[in-house]
Amino acid sequence: MTLRSGRYVLGPNDGTLLVKTGREGAASRMGHDLTLRATRWRATVIVDASVPARSSVQATIDARSLEVMEASGGAVELTDSQKDEIERNTRQKVLHSDRRRTITFASTAIIGGVRKVSITGDLTIGGTTCPATLEARVNVRSDSARIVATTAIVQSQFGIQPYSALFGALRVRDLVELVADVRLPERPAQS
């Protein structure tokens, strides 16, 4: 398959948007490295296959939709009630999603070719906007184009206080990884 130019509208049925966290502090062995998944999001991807720099990405994520997908490490496995507590803390204490319900990304520049691009744009979390660059790889060997894009962000740059417990002896690292893994539909959306 070749990557087709056009407008693609994506959502949770087309792939995953993940937040990967790590832990630190004197009690870090007790905590878990987490992978959170956004369950409600929408993205519009404009592809210009002949001139990738004319392509663009706009995405909106419901900050209230992050849920624990995976937990690794830690002294014991997480229970369902602990996962619920982590999700509640993420919404209420970290993202304050009752007041700031959306996370957005709007590209400002795309550099590279059809297979590998850097997507620079404005990422807004909690009302604070900072530049972010997603490194994306495009695989068009399958029946549909698959795009995997990653970036790392520093939570405190967005005014986010990384979650901590046990009087700060267990903390979520300030640096978290964002991963988007999506498949474009076979045909662009009709305008």
N, C-alpha and C positions, 0 to 999 in steps of 0.2 A: 504494500500500500504506500502511496505517496501522501504527504501532508497537503491537504487541500486548503487553499485560501478561503477565508470567510469568517463569519461570526458564529461562535460556539457558546451556548449557554449551558453551564454545568451546575450540578448540585450533588448532594450526598450519594445518589445512585451512580454517579460517574467516578467516584474515587474517595480518597480519604484526605482529611486535613488533620495533622497530628502535632501535638506539642510534647516534646520529650524533655523531662527534667532529670536532674541529678541531685545528689545530697552531699552535704558536708557538715563539719562540726565534730565535736568530741563524741557524740552519740550517733554518728552517721551510720554505724553498722546496724542500728535498730530500725532505721528508716528504709524507704524503698525508692528506687529510681522508677519514675512513672512515665507512661505514655498515655496522654489524654487525647481523645478524639472529638472533633466538633461534629455534632450530628445534624446541625441546621446551618447551611451556608449556601451561597450562590456566587457564581463567578461568570463573567463574560470575557471570553478570550477572542480577540480579533487576530486572525492569522493572515499575514501576507507572506506566502511561501517564497515569492521571488525576491522580496526585499524585507527580511525579518525585522529590520529597524522600524518599519512602519506598523509592526504588530503592537498589541497592547493587552493588558490584563487589568481587570477591575474585580475585586472580590469583597464580599461582605459576609462576616461570620457572626452568628448569634452567640455572644459571650456566655449566655446562660446554658448553652448546649454542650459544654465540655463535660465529657464523662470519662472515667477511668477505663481504659482499654486493657492495660497491662501494668503489672507491678513486678519488679525484679529486685533481688537482693533482700535485705532485711532479715531480722531474726526469725520471724514467722510470716506465713502467708497472710495476705490481707483478707479480712472477712467482707461480706457484702455490706454490712453496716459501716465498716471502716471506709470502704469505697464511697458510700453515700456521704460520709462525713467529709472526706477529701473533696468531693464534688461541691458540697455545700460551702466549705471553706474557700475553695477556688472562686466560686461565684460571689460570696459575701465579703470575704476578708482580703482577697488578693485582687480580683478584677472589679469589685463593687458593681457588678452587673445589674443591680437594681436601678442604678443611676446611669450607667454607661453600657447600654445593651449591645452595641455593635463594635466589632473590630473590622477595620477596613484596610485594603491595600489597593493603591492605584499606581500603575506603572508610569514612569516618566521617561524611561529610555530602555531599549532592548538592543544588546550588542551581541553579535555572534552569527552563527549560521543556522541551518535548518536542524541540525542534530544537537548542538550545544549552544546555549545562550545564557547571558547574564541579564536578569530583569531587575532594573533598579526602579525604586518607586517610594512612595510615601506610605508608611505603615502607621495606622492610628489605633492606639490601645488606650482605653480609659480617658479619652479626650486629648491625649498627647500624641503628636505626630513626629516621627523620626524617619530618616532615610533608612532603607533596607535594600539589600541586594540578594535576590534569589538566584542560585546557580541551578540551571535547569538542563536536563538531558531529555532528548526526544527520541523515542524508539518507534520507528514506523514499519518495522518488520512484521508485526502482527496484523490482524484484521482491522485494528483501529490504532491511531497514534496514542502512545502512552507518554505522559510527561511526568517526570519526577523532579521536583524543585525543592531545594533546601536552603535554609539560612539560619544563622544563630543571632539571637538578640540578647541584649542585657536588659533585664526587667527594670532595674532602677532608672535607666534612661527614659523609661515611660512613666516614671513616678510610681512604679509598683514596688512595694516592700515585699521581697521574697518571704514566703511563709516560713515560720520557725516554730519549734515546740521545745519543751523541756528547758525553758529559760534560755533559749538560743543555742543549746548544745546540739540540736538537730535542726538543720536548715536546708531549704531548697537552694541550690546554687543560683546565683544571679543570672548566669548565662544559661539560656534554654535554646533548644533546637526546634525549628518549625519545619515540617515536611509535608509537602503536597504531592500526592501520587494519584493522578487522574488519567482517564482515558477520554479522548475526544470522540464524539459520535462519528459514525462513518461519513455523514454529510453535515455541512454547516446548517445552522438554523436559517429559516426564511426571514428576510428583513421585513 
